[in-house]
Amino acid sequence: MEILENLRNLSDEKYAKFSAKILPGARILGVKMPHLRALAKQVLHEQSEGAILEFIRAKGEFSEEMTLKAILINSLKISEKNRINLARDFIPRITNWGVCDTFCAKRKNDLELWRKFTLGFMEARGEFEKRFFYVNLLVNFVNSRDLALLIDTARAERSEKYYVQMGAAWALCEFAVKFESEIYEFLQGYENEKIKNLAIKKICESLRFSNESKAKFRALKS
């Protein structure tokens, strides 16, 4: 396909080696994100919707190819219902955190539709399907209604997959920015030491918490 050929032409061997280190196991071409976003704009301008949908629905073997699909799904001028239908097919095909996190963009329209869709992944078993739940939650739904939802899901989390654990930890950190006392209280009695320690690490690395708050959270570390 022409789009894939364009991706190959944008590849950078040095960047491919760097990407391979942070995306273990992924097939890498070595295309930087600004080039991917520029190519997405080009594709949206030059290709028909049918051709773009055909590309999105095709299997995809390279990480950058899947990232481009994520950007295109987010950028197409279609209804949110149709976007969610594309997402339903796309998310189970995600095989690394980079594609997952790129797809979890800030949503402005039909948030209740997106919330309902996101909740459908609360008990997902796939590593990046479950990561999608946590990351999309922290990007779009940091609010009092979904605070209890996050806490209940994190409490029940049994996955040993690193990128699920990291997604849960990141979500706990993001919710702690707005609900510090509630997340602190939860972490005090949280039995999943891996996620708890990752969440505390994220909090302590963040510039959005005071030194006093960081010290308080650090004292909980197992």
C-alpha positions in Angstrom: 0.0 0.0 0.0 1.2 3.5 -0.8 0.9 4.7 2.8 3.2 2.0 4.0 5.7 2.9 1.3 5.6 6.5 2.6 6.3 5.2 6.1 9.3 3.2 4.9 10.7 6.4 3.2 10.5 8.3 6.4 12.4 5.6 8.4 15.5 6.5 10.4 17.9 3.7 11.4 19.3 5.5 14.5 15.8 6.4 15.7 14.7 2.8 15.0 17.4 1.5 17.4 16.2 4.0 20.1 12.5 3.0 19.6 13.3 -0.7 19.8 14.7 -0.1 23.4 11.5 1.6 24.7 9.1 -0.6 22.7 10.4 -4.1 23.4 9.3 -6.8 21.0 7.7 -4.3 18.5 8.6 -4.3 14.8 10.1 -0.8 14.2 10.7 1.2 11.1 12.1 4.2 12.9 9.7 7.1 12.1 9.5 10.0 14.5 6.1 11.2 15.8 6.2 14.6 14.0 6.7 12.8 10.7 3.8 10.4 11.6 1.5 13.3 12.3 2.5 15.1 9.1 1.9 12.0 7.1 -1.5 11.6 8.7 -2.4 15.1 7.6 -1.2 14.3 4.1 -3.2 11.0 4.0 -6.4 12.8 5.3 -6.0 15.4 2.6 -5.1 13.2 -0.4 -6.8 9.8 0.3 -10.5 9.0 0.1 -12.3 8.0 3.3 -12.7 4.5 1.8 -9.0 4.1 1.2 -8.2 5.4 4.7 -10.7 3.0 6.3 -9.2 0.1 4.3 -5.7 1.0 5.6 -7.0 1.3 9.2 -8.7 -2.1 9.1 -5.7 -3.9 7.5 -3.6 -6.0 9.8 -0.5 -3.7 10.3 2.9 -5.2 11.2 5.0 -2.2 12.3 4.5 0.0 15.4 4.6 3.2 13.3 1.9 1.7 11.0 -0.3 1.1 14.0 0.4 4.5 15.4 -0.6 6.1 12.1 -3.8 4.2 12.2 -4.5 5.5 15.7 -3.9 9.1 14.6 -6.1 8.6 11.6 -9.0 7.1 13.7 -8.8 10.1 16.0 -8.6 12.6 13.1 -11.2 11.4 10.6 -14.3 13.6 10.3 -16.8 11.0 11.3 -19.4 10.6 14.1 -18.1 9.5 17.5 -20.3 6.4 17.2 -18.4 5.4 14.0 -15.1 6.3 15.6 -15.9 4.0 18.5 -16.8 1.2 16.1 -13.3 1.6 14.5 -11.8 1.7 18.0 -13.6 -1.5 19.0 -11.8 -3.4 16.1 -8.5 -1.5 16.6 -7.8 -1.8 20.3 -7.5 -5.6 20.5 -4.8 -5.3 17.8 -2.6 -3.0 19.8 0.7 -4.7 20.8 2.7 -1.9 22.6 2.2 0.9 25.0 3.2 3.6 22.5 0.3 2.9 20.1 -2.1 2.5 23.1 -1.2 5.9 24.6 -1.3 7.7 21.2 -4.8 6.4 20.7 -5.9 7.6 24.1 -6.4 11.2 22.9 -8.4 13.9 24.7 -12.1 13.6 23.6 -14.3 16.6 23.3 -17.5 15.2 21.9 -20.0 12.5 23.1 -18.0 11.9 26.3 -20.7 9.6 27.8 -20.4 7.4 24.7 -16.7 7.2 25.2 -17.1 6.6 28.9 -19.4 3.7 28.3 -17.0 2.3 25.7 -14.1 2.7 28.1 -15.9 0.9 30.9 -16.2 -2.1 28.6 -12.5 -2.7 29.1 -12.6 -2.7 32.9 -12.2 -6.5 33.1 -10.3 -6.9 29.8 -7.6 -9.6 29.9 -5.4 -8.4 27.1 -2.5 -6.3 28.3 -3.1 -3.3 26.1 -6.9 -3.6 26.2 -6.6 -3.2 30.0 -4.0 -0.5 29.7 -6.4 1.3 27.4 -9.0 1.4 30.2 -6.6 3.0 32.6 -5.0 5.5 30.2 -8.2 6.6 28.6 -9.7 7.0 32.1 -6.8 9.3 33.2 -6.9 11.3 29.9 -10.6 11.9 29.8 -12.3 11.1 33.1 -10.5 12.4 36.1 -13.6 13.4 38.1 -15.3 12.5 41.4 -17.7 10.1 39.7 -14.9 8.0 38.2 -12.6 8.2 41.3 -14.4 5.3 42.9 -14.4 3.4 39.6 -10.6 3.6 39.4 -10.1 2.6 43.0 -12.4 -0.4 42.7 -10.7 -1.5 39.5 -7.2 -1.0 40.9 -8.1 -2.9 44.1 -9.3 -5.9 42.0 -6.4 -5.7 39.6 -4.6 -9.1 39.4 -2.6 -8.7 36.1 1.1 -9.4 36.2 1.6 -7.6 32.9 3.9 -4.6 33.4 2.1 -2.2 31.1 -1.2 -2.9 32.9 0.4 -2.2 36.2 2.1 0.9 34.9 -1.3 2.1 33.4 -3.0 1.6 36.8 -0.1 3.4 38.6 -0.3 6.3 36.1 -4.0 6.6 36.6 -3.6 6.7 40.4 -1.0 9.4 40.1 -3.2 11.5 37.8 -6.2 11.2 40.0 -4.0 12.0 43.0 -3.4 15.5 41.5 -7.1 16.3 42.0 -8.0 13.8 44.8 -4.8 13.6 46.8 -6.3 12.6 50.2 -8.5 9.9 48.6 -5.7 8.3 46.7 -3.4 8.5 49.7 -6.0 6.8 51.9 -6.4 4.1 49.2 -2.7 3.5 48.9 -2.3 3.2 52.7 -4.3 -0.1 52.6 -3.5 -1.2 49.1 -2.2 -4.7 48.9 -0.9 -4.7 45.3 2.7 -3.6 46.2 3.9 -3.5 42.6 1.2 -1.0 41.5 1.4 0.9 44.7 5.1 1.4 44.4 4.9 2.4 40.8 2.1 4.9 41.6 4.3 6.4 44.4 7.2 6.6 42.0 5.1 8.5 39.4 3.8 10.9 42.1 7.3 11.6 43.4 8.6 12.2 39.9 5.8 14.7 39.2 6.2 18.4 39.5 2.5 18.8 40.5 3.0 17.6 44.1 4.6 19.5 46.9 7.7 18.1 48.6 5.6 17.5 51.7 3.1 15.5 49.7 5.8 13.5 48.0 7.4 12.7 51.4 4.0 11.5 52.7 3.5 9.2 49.8 7.1 8.0 49.8 6.6 6.8 53.4 4.0 4.4 52.1 6.4 2.6 49.8 6.8 -1.1 50.5 
